[in-house]
Amino acid sequence: MQRTDYLRISPERKAGIQRLAAELVAGRRVALSTHMNADGDGCGSESALARLLAQRGMPSRIVNPTPWPGLFDFLLGDAAVDDTARGSAALAGIDLLLVVDISDVKRLGNLTESVRRLTIPKIVIDHHIASDDPAGDIVLTDTTACATGELVYDLACELELEITPEIARSLYAAILTDTGGFRYSNTTPRSHAIAADLLSHGVDPEEMYQRVYASAPAGRVRLLAEVLSSLGVDERCGVAWLTMGAGSLERHGVRSEDLDGIVEHARSISGTRLALFFRDLGYGKVKISFRSTGDVDVNRFARGFGGGGHVKASGALVAGTLDEVRDRVVSEAKRFLGCSGAAG
């Protein structure tokens, strides 16, 4: 199959991949990691890399700051996942750390300080806006990539590694989820071309849809109904928000991964420019998901609360009670949109 022009790798990415490849030496023991509460891009990129590194004779294990989400168990196969509870001990004895889908080392949660202290080579593969505190000093990053999985795909192609059906499935999961099923603005002709190539390597799109989007437990639907009942909307300003209290996950018997996509219900409301989802973590911290439409830069807005991410999808962790944080952030959102005088 002849590769299309869309699959050509830019000279800048090629150079980044070659810098990274110099560290991929046979026999080196590698730990792979991603951000807290790993999503499809993080999990897909890790599981693909575990198999790609094996082709270069590099044994690896996945060491994440929070447990591997059950939704993506099907991507693991025989990939080794270390016990999250071991924390920094899980990083002992490695020769190389490879972190994916993170621009800021603090998103490694309880692994952050251990990673800072490592004196081995540390590699980052990511597509977020760069931070002042990256997790490594060898960086392959490009904000034009639809997902970190796109960069891992390019690495495999540039280094002439085999994209097996299992690797293809992991990379497809990464791209599928980070583009919102090819619906978000980061969807490009290139992301579709890569998806087409992955289909040619054995991905079954119906199976992937079923596994990722059509396998929700009943508790998730009940939780969704509860969260949707909290909907707040300021139509004049174009702000919509959802709220979830502490203990809701436990009460409905679901996990953090089951919250993925809930904020999209607020963004889907006609006229919404900025959507927010507030989750009370129960220990004086509130996790916020920010989404936007049009030209609204929620990365810039989220940075005002110590967070960040993408122009249209970001997050932050803010200290305070749920009501305090929600009221303050909603008020600031209206001001950010130039609409502070509207009623809430």
C-alpha positions as a Markdown table, in Angstrom:
| # | Residue | x | y | z |
|---|---|---|---|---|
| 1 | Met | 0.0 | 0.0 | 0.0 |
| 2 | Gln | 1.5 | 3.3 | -1.1 |
| 3 | Arg | 1.6 | 6.0 | 1.7 |
| 4 | Thr | -0.4 | 9.2 | 0.9 |
| 5 | Asp | 1.0 | 12.7 | 1.2 |
| 6 | Tyr | -0.9 | 13.1 | 4.4 |
| 7 | Leu | 1.3 | 10.4 | 6.0 |
| 8 | Arg | 4.6 | 12.2 | 5.3 |
| 9 | Ile | 6.4 | 13.2 | 8.5 |
| 10 | Ser | 7.6 | 16.8 | 8.7 |
| 11 | Pro | 11.4 | 17.4 | 8.9 |
| 12 | Glu | 10.9 | 18.8 | 12.4 |
| 13 | Arg | 9.2 | 15.6 | 13.7 |
| 14 | Lys | 11.8 | 13.5 | 11.9 |
| 15 | Ala | 14.6 | 15.3 | 13.7 |
| 16 | Gly | 12.8 | 14.9 | 17.1 |
| 17 | Ile | 12.3 | 11.2 | 16.5 |
| 18 | Gln | 16.0 | 10.7 | 15.6 |
| 19 | Arg | 17.1 | 12.5 | 18.8 |
| 20 | Leu | 14.8 | 10.3 | 20.8 |
| 21 | Ala | 15.9 | 7.1 | 18.9 |
| 22 | Ala | 19.5 | 7.7 | 20.0 |
| 23 | Glu | 18.3 | 6.7 | 23.5 |
| 24 | Leu | 16.4 | 3.6 | 22.4 |
| 25 | Val | 19.3 | 1.2 | 23.0 |
| 26 | Ala | 18.8 | -2.6 | 23.1 |
| 27 | Gly | 19.0 | -4.0 | 26.6 |
| 28 | Arg | 18.0 | -0.8 | 28.4 |
| 29 | Arg | 15.1 | -1.3 | 30.9 |
| 30 | Val | 12.3 | 1.2 | 30.4 |
| 31 | Ala | 9.5 | 2.6 | 32.5 |
| 32 | Leu | 6.5 | 4.1 | 30.7 |
| 33 | Ser | 4.3 | 6.6 | 32.4 |
| 34 | Thr | 1.5 | 9.0 | 31.7 |
| 35 | His | -0.7 | 11.5 | 33.6 |
| 36 | Met | -3.0 | 10.8 | 36.6 |
| 37 | Asn | -6.3 | 9.2 | 35.6 |
| 38 | Ala | -4.9 | 8.0 | 32.3 |
| 39 | Asp | -7.2 | 8.4 | 29.2 |
| 40 | Gly | -7.3 | 6.6 | 25.9 |
| 41 | Asp | -4.4 | 8.6 | 24.4 |
| 42 | Gly | -2.2 | 7.9 | 27.4 |
| 43 | Cys | -3.1 | 4.2 | 27.6 |
| 44 | Gly | -3.0 | 3.7 | 23.8 |
| 45 | Ser | 0.4 | 5.4 | 23.5 |
| 46 | Glu | 1.9 | 3.4 | 26.4 |
| 47 | Ser | 0.6 | 0.0 | 25.3 |
| 48 | Ala | 1.8 | 0.7 | 21.7 |
| 49 | Leu | 5.2 | 1.8 | 22.9 |
| 50 | Ala | 5.6 | -1.2 | 25.1 |
| 51 | Arg | 5.3 | -3.4 | 22.1 |
| 52 | Leu | 7.4 | -1.2 | 19.8 |
| 53 | Leu | 10.2 | -1.0 | 22.4 |
| 54 | Ala | 10.2 | -4.8 | 22.6 |
| 55 | Gln | 11.0 | -4.9 | 18.8 |
| 56 | Arg | 14.2 | -3.0 | 19.7 |
| 57 | Gly | 15.1 | -5.4 | 22.5 |
| 58 | Met | 14.1 | -3.1 | 25.3 |
| 59 | Pro | 12.0 | -4.6 | 28.1 |
| 60 | Ser | 9.5 | -2.2 | 29.6 |
| 61 | Arg | 6.8 | -1.9 | 32.3 |
| 62 | Ile | 4.1 | 0.7 | 32.7 |
| 63 | Val | 4.3 | 2.7 | 35.9 |
| 64 | Asn | 1.4 | 5.2 | 36.2 |
| 65 | Pro | 0.5 | 7.4 | 39.1 |
| 66 | Thr | -3.0 | 6.1 | 39.3 |
| 67 | Pro | -4.4 | 2.6 | 38.4 |
| 68 | Trp | -4.8 | 1.5 | 34.8 |
| 69 | Pro | -8.4 | 2.2 | 33.8 |
| 70 | Gly | -10.4 | -1.0 | 33.2 |
| 71 | Leu | -11.9 | 0.4 | 30.1 |
| 72 | Phe | -8.6 | 0.0 | 28.3 |
| 73 | Asp | -7.6 | -3.4 | 29.7 |
| 74 | Phe | -8.1 | -4.8 | 26.2 |
| 75 | Leu | -5.1 | -2.8 | 25.0 |
| 76 | Leu | -2.6 | -4.4 | 27.5 |
| 77 | Gly | -2.2 | -7.9 | 26.3 |
| 78 | Asp | 1.1 | -9.1 | 27.9 |
| 79 | Ala | 2.4 | -5.6 | 28.7 |
| 80 | Ala | 3.6 | -5.4 | 32.3 |
| 81 | Val | 1.9 | -2.9 | 34.6 |
| 82 | Asp | 3.5 | -2.3 | 37.9 |
| 83 | Asp | 1.5 | -1.8 | 41.1 |
| 84 | Thr | 0.6 | 1.9 | 41.4 |
| 85 | Ala | 0.8 | 1.6 | 45.2 |
| 86 | Arg | 4.6 | 1.0 | 45.0 |
| 87 | Gly | 5.1 | 4.6 | 43.8 |
| 88 | Ser | 8.7 | 5.5 | 43.4 |
| 89 | Ala | 9.9 | 1.9 | 44.2 |
| 90 | Ala | 8.4 | 0.9 | 40.8 |
| 91 | Leu | 10.9 | 3.1 | 39.1 |
| 92 | Ala | 13.9 | 1.5 | 40.7 |
| 93 | Gly | 16.4 | -0.3 | 38.4 |
| 94 | Ile | 15.4 | 1.4 | 35.2 |
| 95 | Asp | 17.7 | 2.8 | 32.6 |
| 96 | Leu | 15.3 | 5.1 | 30.8 |
| 97 | Leu | 12.0 | 6.8 | 31.6 |
| 98 | Leu | 9.5 | 7.5 | 28.8 |
| 99 | Val | 6.6 | 9.7 | 29.6 |
| 100 | Val | 3.7 | 10.3 | 27.3 |
| 101 | Asp | 0.8 | 12.8 | 27.0 |
| 102 | Ile | 2.2 | 15.2 | 29.6 |
| 103 | Ser | 3.6 | 18.6 | 29.2 |
| 104 | Asp | 4.1 | 19.3 | 33.0 |
| 105 | Val | 5.9 | 16.9 | 35.4 |
| 106 | Lys | 3.3 | 17.7 | 38.1 |
| 107 | Arg | 0.7 | 15.7 | 36.2 |
| 108 | Leu | 2.6 | 12.6 | 37.3 |
| 109 | Gly | 1.0 | 13.0 | 40.8 |
| 110 | Asn | 2.7 | 10.9 | 43.4 |
| 111 | Leu | 5.5 | 10.0 | 41.0 |
| 112 | Thr | 6.5 | 13.7 | 40.4 |
| 113 | Glu | 9.3 | 14.0 | 43.0 |
| 114 | Ser | 10.7 | 10.6 | 42.2 |
| 115 | Val | 10.9 | 11.5 | 38.5 |
| 116 | Arg | 12.6 | 14.8 | 39.3 |
| 117 | Arg | 15.3 | 12.9 | 41.2 |
| 118 | Leu | 16.0 | 10.4 | 38.4 |
| 119 | Thr | 19.5 | 10.9 | 36.8 |
| 120 | Ile | 18.8 | 8.6 | 33.9 |
| 121 | Pro | 17.6 | 9.8 | 30.5 |
| 122 | Lys | 14.0 | 11.0 | 30.6 |
| 123 | Ile | 12.0 | 11.2 | 27.3 |
| 124 | Val | 8.7 | 13.0 | 26.8 |
| 125 | Ile | 6.3 | 12.4 | 23.8 |
| 126 | Asp | 3.5 | 14.8 | 23.9 |
| 127 | His | 1.1 | 17.1 | 22.0 |
| 128 | His | 0.1 | 19.7 | 24.6 |
| 129 | Ile | 1.3 | 23.2 | 24.9 |
| 130 | Ala | 4.7 | 23.2 | 26.6 |
| 131 | Ser | 5.1 | 24.0 | 30.3 |
| 132 | Asp | 8.1 | 25.4 | 32.2 |
| 133 | Asp | 8.5 | 22.2 | 34.1 |
| 134 | Pro | 8.5 | 19.2 | 31.7 |
| 135 | Ala | 9.0 | 15.6 | 32.8 |
| 136 | Gly | 12.1 | 15.1 | 30.8 |
| 137 | Asp | 14.9 | 16.7 | 28.8 |
| 138 | Ile | 14.6 | 14.8 | 25.6 |
| 139 | Val | 11.3 | 16.0 | 24.1 |
| 140 | Leu | 9.3 | 15.0 | 21.0 |
| 141 | Thr | 6.4 | 17.4 | 21.0 |
| 142 | Asp | 4.0 | 18.9 | 18.5 |
| 143 | Thr | 0.8 | 20.7 | 19.3 |
| 144 | Thr | -0.5 | 20.2 | 15.7 |
| 145 | Ala | -0.7 | 16.4 | 16.4 |
| 146 | Cys | -4.2 | 15.3 | 17.1 |
| 147 | Ala | -3.0 | 13.0 | 19.8 |
| 148 | Thr | 0.2 | 11.7 | 21.4 |
| 149 | Gly | -0.7 | 8.5 | 19.6 |
| 150 | Glu | -0.1 | 10.3 | 16.3 |
| 151 | Leu | 3.5 | 11.0 | 17.3 |
| 152 | Val | 4.0 | 7.4 | 18.4 |
| 153 | Tyr | 2.7 | 6.2 | 15.0 |
| 154 | Asp | 5.3 | 8.5 | 13.3 |
| 155 | Leu | 8.0 | 7.1 | 15.5 |
| 156 | Ala | 7.1 | 3.6 | 14.5 |
| 157 | Cys | 7.1 | 4.6 | 10.8 |
| 158 | Glu | 10.3 | 6.6 | 10.9 |
| 159 | Leu | 12.2 | 3.8 | 12.7 |
| 160 | Glu | 10.7 | 1.2 | 10.4 |
| 161 | Leu | 9.1 | -0.8 | 13.3 |
| 162 | Glu | 6.3 | -3.2 | 12.6 |
| 163 | Ile | 2.8 | -2.0 | 13.3 |
| 164 | Thr | 1.2 | -5.2 | 14.4 |
| 165 | Pro | -2.6 | -5.6 | 14.8 |
| 166 | Glu | -2.2 | -5.1 | 18.6 |
| 167 | Ile | -0.1 | -1.9 | 18.1 |
| 168 | Ala | -2.5 | -0.6 | 15.5 |
| 169 | Arg | -5.4 | -1.1 | 17.9 |
| 170 | Ser | -3.6 | 0.8 | 20.7 |
| 171 | Leu | -2.8 | 3.7 | 18.3 |
| 172 | Tyr | -6.3 | 3.8 | 16.9 |
| 173 | Ala | -7.7 | 4.0 | 20.5 |
| 174 | Ala | -5.4 | 6.9 | 21.2 |
| 175 | Ile | -6.5 | 8.9 | 18.2 |
| 176 | Leu | -10.2 | 7.9 | 18.3 |
| 177 | Thr | -10.6 | 9.1 | 21.9 |
| 178 | Asp | -8.5 | 12.3 | 21.7 |
| 179 | Thr | -10.4 | 13.4 | 18.6 |
| 180 | Gly | -13.8 | 12.6 | 20.3 |
| 181 | Gly | -14.5 | 9.9 | 17.7 |
| 182 | Phe | -13.2 | 12.2 | 14.9 |
| 183 | Arg | -15.6 | 15.0 | 16.0 |
| 184 | Tyr | -13.3 | 17.6 | 17.7 |
| 185 | Ser | -11.4 | 20.5 | 16.0 |
| 186 | Asn | -8.1 | 18.6 | 16.3 |
| 187 | Thr | -9.4 | 16.1 | 13.7 |
| 188 | Thr | -7.4 | 16.6 | 10.5 |
| 189 | Pro | -7.0 | 15.0 | 7.1 |
| 190 | Arg | -3.8 | 13.4 | 8.5 |
| 191 | Ser | -5.6 | 11.9 | 11.5 |
| 192 | His | -8.1 | 10.2 | 9.1 |
| 193 | Ala | -5.2 | 9.0 | 6.9 |
| 194 | Ile | -3.5 | 7.5 | 9.9 |
| 195 | Ala | -6.8 | 5.9 | 11.0 |
| 196 | Ala | -7.2 | 4.4 | 7.5 |
| 197 | Asp | -3.6 | 3.0 | 7.7 |
| 198 | Leu | -4.3 | 1.5 | 11.1 |
| 199 | Leu | -7.5 | -0.2 | 9.7 |
| 200 | Ser | -5.3 | -1.8 | 7.0 |
| 201 | His | -3.2 | -3.2 | 9.9 |
| 202 | Gly | -6.2 | -5.1 | 11.4 |
| 203 | Val | -8.2 | -2.6 | 13.4 |
| 204 | Asp | -12.0 | -3.4 | 13.5 |
| 205 | Pro | -13.7 | 0.0 | 13.9 |
| 206 | Glu | -17.0 | -1.5 | 15.1 |
| 207 | Glu | -15.2 | -3.5 | 17.8 |
| 208 | Met | -13.3 | -0.4 | 18.8 |
| 209 | Tyr | -16.6 | 1.6 | 19.1 |
| 210 | Gln | -18.2 | -1.1 | 21.2 |
| 211 | Arg | -15.2 | -1.4 | 23.5 |
| 212 | Val | -14.7 | 2.4 | 24.0 |
| 213 | Tyr | -18.1 | 3.9 | 23.7 |
| 214 | Ala | -20.7 | 1.2 | 24.1 |
| 215 | Ser | -19.6 | -0.7 | 27.2 |
| 216 | Ala | -20.7 | 1.6 | 30.0 |
| 217 | Pro | -21.9 | 0.1 | 33.3 |
| 218 | Ala | -25.4 | 0.9 | 34.4 |
| 219 | Gly | -23.9 | 3.0 | 37.2 |
| 220 | Arg | -22.4 | 5.4 | 34.7 |
| 221 | Val | -25.7 | 6.1 | 33.2 |
| 222 | Arg | -27.3 | 6.7 | 36.6 |
| 223 | Leu | -24.4 | 9.0 | 37.5 |
| 224 | Leu | -24.8 | 10.9 | 34.2 |
| 225 | Ala | -28.4 | 11.5 | 35.0 |
| 226 | Glu | -27.5 | 12.9 | 38.4 |
| 227 | Val | -24.8 | 15.1 | 37.1 |
| 228 | Leu | -27.0 | 16.4 | 34.3 |
| 229 | Ser | -29.6 | 17.5 | 36.9 |
| 230 | Ser | -27.0 | 19.9 | 38.2 |
| 231 | Leu | -26.8 | 21.8 | 34.9 |
| 232 | Gly | -26.3 | 25.5 | 35.0 |
| 233 | Val | -26.5 | 27.7 | 32.0 |
| 234 | Asp | -26.0 | 31.4 | 31.3 |
| 235 | Glu | -27.3 | 31.8 | 27.8 |
| 236 | Arg | -26.3 | 35.4 | 27.4 |
| 237 | Cys | -22.7 | 34.7 | 28.2 |
| 238 | Gly | -22.5 | 31.3 | 26.6 |
| 239 | Val | -21.3 | 29.5 | 29.7 |
| 240 | Ala | -22.6 | 26.1 | 30.8 |
| 241 | Trp | -21.5 | 24.0 | 33.8 |
| 242 | Leu | -22.1 | 20.7 | 35.5 |
| 243 | Thr | -21.3 | 19.7 | 39.1 |
| 244 | Met | -20.6 | 16.4 | 40.8 |
| 245 | Gly | -20.3 | 16.0 | 44.6 |
| 246 | Ala | -17.9 | 14.0 | 46.6 |
| 247 | Gly | -18.7 | 10.3 | 46.9 |
| 248 | Ser | -20.7 | 10.1 | 43.8 |
| 249 | Leu | -18.4 | 7.5 | 42.1 |
| 250 | Glu | -18.6 | 5.2 | 45.1 |
| 251 | Arg | -22.3 | 5.6 | 45.4 |
| 252 | His | -22.9 | 4.5 | 41.8 |
| 253 | Gly | -20.1 | 1.9 | 41.8 |
| 254 | Val | -18.1 | 3.5 | 39.0 |
| 255 | Arg | -14.6 | 4.8 | 38.5 |
| 256 | Ser | -13.0 | 8.0 | 37.4 |
| 257 | Glu | -12.7 | 6.7 | 33.8 |
| 258 | Asp | -16.5 | 6.7 | 33.6 |
| 259 | Leu | -16.5 | 10.5 | 33.8 |
| 260 | Asp | -14.8 | 10.8 | 30.4 |
| 261 | Gly | -16.9 | 12.9 | 28.1 |
| 262 | Ile | -19.5 | 14.1 | 30.6 |
| 263 | Val | -18.4 | 17.7 | 30.1 |
| 264 | Glu | -19.3 | 17.4 | 26.5 |
| 265 | His | -23.0 | 17.5 | 27.4 |
| 266 | Ala | -22.5 | 21.0 | 28.6 |
| 267 | Arg | -20.5 | 22.0 | 25.6 |
| 268 | Ser | -23.2 | 20.6 | 23.3 |
| 269 | Ile | -25.8 | 23.2 | 24.4 |
| 270 | Ser | -26.5 | 25.7 | 21.6 |
| 271 | Gly | -24.7 | 28.9 | 22.1 |
| 272 | Thr | -22.2 | 27.6 | 24.6 |
| 273 | Arg | -18.7 | 29.1 | 24.2 |
| 274 | Leu | -17.2 | 27.7 | 27.5 |
| 275 | Ala | -18.2 | 24.6 | 29.3 |
| 276 | Leu | -17.1 | 23.5 | 32.8 |
| 277 | Phe | -17.4 | 20.3 | 34.8 |
| 278 | Phe | -16.6 | 20.6 | 38.5 |
| 279 | Arg | -15.8 | 17.4 | 40.5 |
| 280 | Asp | -15.4 | 17.5 | 44.3 |
| 281 | Leu | -12.6 | 15.1 | 45.1 |
| 282 | Gly | -13.6 | 15.1 | 48.8 |
| 283 | Tyr | -10.4 | 16.5 | 50.4 |
| 284 | Gly | -10.6 | 20.2 | 49.8 |
| 285 | Lys | -9.8 | 20.0 | 46.1 |
| 286 | Val | -12.0 | 20.4 | 43.1 |
| 287 | Lys | -11.1 | 19.0 | 39.7 |
| 288 | Ile | -12.3 | 21.2 | 36.8 |
| 289 | Ser | -12.6 | 20.2 | 33.1 |
| 290 | Phe | -12.7 | 23.1 | 30.7 |
| 291 | Arg | -14.1 | 22.9 | 27.1 |
| 292 | Ser | -14.7 | 25.6 | 24.5 |
| 293 | Thr | -16.0 | 26.2 | 21.1 |
| 294 | Gly | -15.1 | 28.8 | 18.4 |
| 295 | Asp | -12.1 | 30.9 | 19.2 |
| 296 | Val | -12.2 | 30.7 | 23.0 |
| 297 | Asp | -8.8 | 29.6 | 24.4 |
| 298 | Val | -9.5 | 27.6 | 27.6 |
| 299 | Asn | -5.9 | 26.7 | 28.0 |
| 300 | Arg | -5.3 | 30.4 | 28.7 |
| 301 | Phe | -8.3 | 30.5 | 31.1 |
| 302 | Ala | -7.2 | 27.3 | 32.9 |
| 303 | Arg | -3.7 | 28.6 | 33.5 |
| 304 | Gly | -5.2 | 31.3 | 35.7 |
| 305 | Phe | -6.2 | 28.4 | 38.0 |
| 306 | Gly | -2.9 | 26.6 | 37.8 |
| 307 | Gly | -4.0 | 24.2 | 35.1 |
| 308 | Gly | -3.7 | 24.0 | 31.3 |
| 309 | Gly | -3.8 | 21.7 | 28.4 |
| 310 | His | -5.2 | 22.4 | 24.9 |
| 311 | Val | -6.8 | 25.5 | 23.4 |
| 312 | Lys | -10.2 | 23.9 | 23.5 |
| 313 | Ala | -9.8 | 21.2 | 26.2 |
| 314 | Ser | -8.0 | 21.8 | 29.5 |
| 315 | Gly | -8.1 | 21.0 | 33.2 |
| 316 | Ala | -7.1 | 22.3 | 36.6 |
| 317 | Leu | -7.1 | 21.2 | 40.3 |
| 318 | Val | -8.3 | 24.0 | 42.6 |
| 319 | Ala | -8.3 | 24.2 | 46.4 |
| 320 | Gly | -11.6 | 25.0 | 48.1 |
| 321 | Thr | -15.1 | 23.7 | 48.6 |
| 322 | Leu | -17.2 | 22.7 | 45.6 |
| 323 | Asp | -19.6 | 25.7 | 45.9 |
| 324 | Glu | -16.8 | 28.2 | 46.4 |
| 325 | Val | -14.8 | 27.0 | 43.5 |
| 326 | Arg | -17.8 | 26.7 | 41.2 |
| 327 | Asp | -19.1 | 30.1 | 41.9 |
| 328 | Arg | -15.6 | 31.7 | 41.6 |
| 329 | Val | -14.7 | 30.0 | 38.4 |
| 330 | Val | -18.1 | 30.5 | 36.7 |
| 331 | Ser | -17.9 | 34.2 | 37.6 |
| 332 | Glu | -14.4 | 34.4 | 36.2 |
| 333 | Ala | -15.5 | 32.5 | 33.1 |
| 334 | Lys | -18.1 | 35.2 | 32.4 |
| 335 | Arg | -15.5 | 37.9 | 32.9 |
| 336 | Phe | -13.1 | 36.0 | 30.6 |
| 337 | Leu | -15.8 | 36.1 | 27.9 |
| 338 | Gly | -16.4 | 39.8 | 28.4 |
| 339 | Cys | -19.8 | 39.2 | 30.0 |
| 340 | Ser | -19.3 | 39.8 | 33.8 |
| 341 | Gly | -22.4 | 41.8 | 34.2 |
| 342 | Ala | -24.8 | 38.9 | 33.3 |
| 343 | Ala | -26.9 | 37.1 | 35.8 |
| 344 | Gly | -25.9 | 33.5 | 36.7 |
